[in-house]
Amino acid sequence: MDEKNVQMTTPAEASFARSVRMTAATLAVCCEMSVDDVEDVRMIAEEGFVYTCATEPAEVRVSFSLSEGSMSMDFALGSAEPEGESIELTHVLLAAVCDEFSVLDDGATLRLVKRADGAHDE
């Protein structure tokens, strides 16, 4: 599969987390991921949404990049520093489930990557 890109923008409100989660799961199926990987992507997308909302953006913008057996999500962050116990838990979950989890050097983008069955690029 050639790389495909999908953009999504939603209000930064908890009631829109489901739309991001379900879109991510649907796109993971397009990457031919297993049921377990799709569930991981669903969790990653929701936690990415929570993390992003904690930075107080005007809206949540997500860029999905799809390739065979791999998916990345780039969330545009707001300017606030995420804090609190819930963000600490989000960090733990993302680090455990993602193959890559980082805030890019620009400080404005949260990058989350999931590869099918945890496979790594060669």
N, C-alpha and C positions, 0 to 999 in steps of 0.2 A: 504494500500500500504506500503510495506517495504520501508525504506529510499533508495533513489537512488541518485547517485552523478554523475555530469557531469562537465568536465573541458573544458575550452575554453581559447585559447591564440590568441590575435590579435596584430597587430602593434598599437602603441599608437598614432594613427592619427585619426582626426575627421571623416574621410571617413569610418572608421570601426565601428563607434558608432551604425550604423543601424544593423550590423550583431549581435552585443551583444543584442541590443533591441529586435530584431526579435527572436533570440534564447530564450531569457528569456520569451517572450510571448508564444512561442510554448511549453516550459517546464511548464508554469503556466497552460496551458490547460491540460497537463498530470496530474497535481495535482487536476484536476476537479474544478478549480476556475471559478467563474462567469465572464461574459464579463467585468463587471466593475472592478473586481479584476485583470483580465488579462491586462486591460488598465493601472491600477496602476503599475503593475509589469513592463510593458513596460517603463513607465516614470521613475520608480525607477532604472531600468537597465541603461537607458541613463544618468541619473544624476550621478549614480555611476561611469560610464565611464568618464564623464566630471571631476568629483572629482579626480579620479585616474590619469587621464592625467595631471591634475594640479600639481601632485606630481612628474612629469617627470620620469616615469618608462621607461625602455628600450622597454617594451611591456606591454600590459594589460593582466593579467591572472585573470580569474574569475572561481571560484568554485561554482557550483550550487548544493544545497542539497534539494531534493524533498521528501515530504511525503504527505500523504493525507491531502489536504486543507492547506498546508503550503510550503513555499519556502524560502530558504535563499541564499544570494549571498555574497561570500567573494571575495573582490577585493584586489590583492596584490599591495600595494602602493610603490611608489618610495621614494627617500630620501628627496625631496624638500618639503618645507612647503607650502601647498596651500594657496594662498592669493587672495585678490581682491573682487570686488563687485559681480562678477559672482559666486564665491565660497560661498559668504554669501547667495545669492539666492538659490544655490544648497542645502545648509544646511537647509534653511527654507522649501524647497520643500520636502526634504527627511524626515525631522522631521514630516511633516504634513501627508505624505502618508505611510511611513513605520510603521510597528508595533514595530520594533526595528531598531535603527540606531546608530551605534557607531564605533569608531576606537578602536580596541582591545588594550589591555595594551601593547602589543609588539610594537605598533605604526606602524606596517607594514601591517595591514589588516583592510580594511573597511568592516564591516558586516552590511548587509541590510536584513531585514526579513519582509515578507508579509504573512499574514494568510488570508484565505478565509473569506470574509465578516467581517474582523477585529476581528475574534474570537481569544481568547487568550488561551494558554495552561493552563490546569488545574493541 
